[in-house]
Amino acid sequence: MLLNYVADLLPATGEVGTAYTDRAGTRFSSGAKGFRGNQAHADCMGFLFCIKEEMQMKLVTKKITEIIPYENNPRINDQAVDAVAESIKQCGYVQRIVVDEEGIILAGHTRFKALQQLGYEQVEVAVAEGLTEEQKKKYRLLDNKTNELAAWDFEKLDEELGNLNFGNFDFGFEHLDNSLDLQDDDFVSDTEITKSKAKTCKCPQCGFEFEV
């Protein structure tokens, strides 16, 4: 279970059921073992936050050529590069790439490719210090995996999209939004399906016609 992997990343003083507070005063609760779905997502995010708080983090400016992609990165992200590049163009480079002491990426491979595509020569990165090699591997996986546990609240999404203008770039929201606009005409009733499959047969002996 994913939660068990995250639990291994906790410092010795962190236990399931503990509430944690970040520097901004936001509280996270680790919940309890055995939960699934949204609770598991909250647990994982809380645990990951604790790891970020525990490890030494500092912001430094690096040349793009000094940032090293992790050679065994299991995420196939080429199809997302254009969207991330467009996001950076529209909103700026907000979320920093995270690297270890040697400059190897822990989180942000897609952002790295997007920045290369946009022609950045140097960027600010967050350098994480103090993680073991096992923790680095877990962090790379969990930083991506926990995002997959979340889902959209389509009503709120529709409200947030409002009249936002994303230019001519398709981020995929239109496809999500269209899923809200299905009408009754978009569905076929069981009666219609039955009628479309019905076949008329005629008895060769008495001439009686019937549907099958």
C-alpha positions as CSV (number, residue, x, y, z in Angstrom):
1,M,0.0,0.0,0.0
2,L,1.3,3.4,-0.9
3,L,0.8,4.8,2.6
4,N,3.3,2.3,4.0
5,Y,6.0,3.5,1.6
6,V,5.4,7.1,2.7
7,A,5.5,6.1,6.4
8,D,9.1,4.8,5.9
9,L,10.1,8.4,5.0
10,L,9.0,9.8,8.3
11,P,11.6,10.9,10.9
12,A,11.8,8.7,14.0
13,T,9.6,11.2,15.9
14,G,6.8,11.2,13.3
15,E,3.9,8.7,13.9
16,V,0.7,7.9,12.2
17,G,-2.0,10.0,13.8
18,T,0.4,13.0,14.4
19,A,-0.6,16.5,13.4
20,Y,2.1,18.6,11.7
21,T,2.2,22.4,11.3
22,D,4.2,24.1,8.5
23,R,5.9,27.4,8.8
24,A,2.8,29.2,7.6
25,G,0.7,27.7,10.3
26,T,-1.1,25.1,8.0
27,R,-1.8,21.9,9.8
28,F,-1.5,18.4,8.3
29,S,-2.8,15.2,10.0
30,S,-1.3,11.8,9.1
31,G,-4.7,10.1,9.7
32,A,-4.6,6.4,10.4
33,K,-3.2,3.4,8.6
34,G,-5.5,1.4,6.3
35,F,-7.4,4.4,4.8
36,R,-8.0,4.5,1.0
37,G,-9.0,7.2,-1.5
38,N,-9.1,10.8,-0.4
39,Q,-7.8,10.0,3.1
40,A,-4.9,8.2,1.7
41,H,-4.2,11.2,-0.5
42,A,-4.2,13.5,2.4
43,D,-2.0,11.2,4.4
44,C,0.6,10.9,1.6
45,M,0.6,14.7,1.0
46,G,1.1,15.3,4.8
47,F,3.9,12.8,4.9
48,L,5.6,14.3,1.9
49,F,5.3,17.7,3.4
50,C,7.1,16.4,6.5
51,I,9.9,15.1,4.4
52,K,10.3,18.5,2.7
53,E,10.4,20.2,6.2
54,E,12.9,17.7,7.5
55,M,15.4,17.8,4.7
56,Q,17.7,20.8,4.3
57,M,16.3,23.0,1.5
58,K,18.0,26.0,-0.1
59,L,17.3,28.0,-3.3
60,V,20.2,28.4,-5.7
61,T,20.6,29.6,-9.3
62,K,22.0,27.0,-11.7
63,K,22.8,26.9,-15.3
64,I,20.4,24.7,-17.2
65,T,23.3,22.6,-18.2
66,E,24.2,21.9,-14.6
67,I,20.8,20.3,-13.9
68,I,20.9,16.5,-14.4
69,P,17.8,14.5,-15.2
70,Y,17.5,11.2,-13.3
71,E,18.6,8.6,-15.7
72,N,16.1,6.0,-14.6
73,N,13.0,8.3,-14.4
74,P,10.0,6.0,-14.9
75,R,7.7,8.8,-16.0
76,I,7.0,9.3,-19.7
77,N,6.4,13.0,-19.9
78,D,7.2,14.2,-23.4
79,Q,3.5,14.6,-24.2
80,A,3.2,17.1,-21.3
81,V,6.1,19.3,-22.1
82,D,4.3,21.7,-24.4
83,A,1.5,22.2,-21.8
84,V,4.0,22.9,-19.1
85,A,6.0,25.3,-21.3
86,E,2.8,27.2,-22.1
87,S,1.9,27.3,-18.4
88,I,5.3,28.9,-17.7
89,K,4.8,31.4,-20.5
90,Q,1.4,32.4,-19.1
91,C,2.0,32.2,-15.4
92,G,5.8,32.3,-15.0
93,Y,8.3,29.8,-13.5
94,V,6.5,29.4,-10.1
95,Q,7.2,25.9,-8.9
96,R,10.9,25.2,-8.6
97,I,12.7,22.1,-9.8
98,V,14.0,20.1,-6.8
99,V,17.5,18.6,-7.1
100,D,19.8,16.7,-4.8
101,E,23.3,17.9,-3.8
102,E,24.7,16.7,-7.1
103,G,22.2,18.5,-9.2
104,I,20.2,15.4,-10.1
105,I,16.5,16.0,-10.4
106,L,14.2,14.7,-7.6
107,A,11.1,16.5,-8.9
108,G,10.5,18.5,-12.0
109,H,11.6,16.6,-15.0
110,T,8.8,17.9,-17.2
111,R,9.5,21.5,-16.0
112,F,13.2,21.0,-16.9
113,K,12.3,19.9,-20.5
114,A,9.9,22.8,-20.7
115,L,12.5,25.4,-19.6
116,Q,14.9,23.9,-22.1
117,Q,12.3,24.3,-24.8
118,L,11.7,27.9,-23.8
119,G,15.4,28.7,-24.1
120,Y,16.2,29.3,-20.4
121,E,19.9,29.4,-19.8
122,Q,19.7,29.5,-16.0
123,V,17.0,28.9,-13.4
124,E,16.5,28.9,-9.6
125,V,16.2,25.4,-8.2
126,A,15.6,24.0,-4.7
127,V,18.5,21.9,-3.5
128,A,17.4,19.1,-1.1
129,E,20.1,17.9,1.2
130,G,20.3,15.1,3.7
131,L,18.2,12.4,2.0
132,T,19.4,8.8,1.7
133,E,19.5,7.2,-1.8
134,E,16.4,5.2,-0.8
135,Q,14.5,8.3,0.2
136,K,15.4,10.0,-3.0
137,K,13.9,7.1,-5.0
138,K,10.8,7.1,-2.9
139,Y,10.4,10.9,-3.2
140,R,10.6,10.8,-7.0
141,L,7.9,8.2,-7.1
142,L,5.6,9.6,-4.5
143,D,5.8,13.2,-5.8
144,N,4.1,11.9,-8.9
145,K,2.0,9.1,-7.6
146,T,0.1,11.2,-5.0
147,N,-1.2,13.5,-7.7
148,E,-2.9,10.5,-9.3
149,L,-5.0,10.0,-6.2
150,A,-6.7,13.3,-6.6
151,A,-9.9,13.9,-8.7
152,W,-11.8,16.9,-10.1
153,D,-14.8,18.5,-8.5
154,F,-16.4,19.3,-11.9
155,E,-18.9,21.9,-10.5
156,K,-16.1,23.9,-8.9
157,L,-13.9,23.4,-11.9
158,D,-16.6,24.8,-14.2
159,E,-16.9,27.8,-11.9
160,E,-13.1,28.4,-11.7
161,L,-12.7,28.2,-15.5
162,G,-15.3,30.9,-15.9
163,N,-14.1,33.3,-18.6
164,L,-10.5,32.4,-18.3
165,N,-8.6,32.9,-21.5
166,F,-5.9,30.3,-22.2
167,G,-5.2,31.7,-25.6
168,N,-5.2,29.2,-28.4
169,F,-3.6,26.4,-26.3
170,D,-5.7,23.4,-25.4
171,F,-4.8,22.3,-21.8
172,G,-7.6,19.6,-22.0
173,F,-10.1,21.5,-19.8
174,E,-12.6,21.7,-22.7
175,H,-12.7,17.9,-22.8
176,L,-13.4,17.8,-19.0
177,D,-16.0,20.6,-19.3
178,N,-17.8,18.9,-22.1
179,S,-18.4,15.9,-19.9
180,L,-20.7,18.1,-17.9
181,D,-22.9,19.1,-20.9
182,L,-24.3,15.7,-21.7
183,Q,-28.0,15.9,-22.5
184,D,-30.7,13.2,-22.4
185,D,-30.5,13.1,-26.2
186,D,-26.9,11.8,-25.8
187,F,-28.1,8.6,-24.3
188,V,-30.1,5.8,-25.9
189,S,-32.9,4.2,-23.8
190,D,-33.1,0.4,-23.2
191,T,-36.4,0.4,-25.3
192,E,-34.6,1.9,-28.3
193,I,-31.7,-0.6,-28.0
194,T,-34.2,-3.4,-27.8
195,K,-36.1,-2.2,-30.9
196,S,-32.9,-1.8,-32.8
197,K,-31.9,-5.3,-32.1
198,A,-35.4,-6.9,-32.7
199,K,-35.7,-9.1,-35.7
200,T,-39.0,-10.2,-37.3
201,C,-39.3,-13.9,-38.2
202,K,-42.1,-15.8,-40.0
203,C,-43.1,-19.4,-39.3
204,P,-42.8,-21.3,-42.6
205,Q,-45.7,-23.6,-41.6
206,C,-48.4,-21.3,-40.4
207,G,-47.2,-17.9,-41.6
208,F,-47.3,-16.3,-38.0
209,E,-44.8,-13.4,-37.7
210,F,-43.0,-12.7,-34.4
211,E,-40.0,-10.7,-33.1
212,V,-36.8,-12.2,-31.7
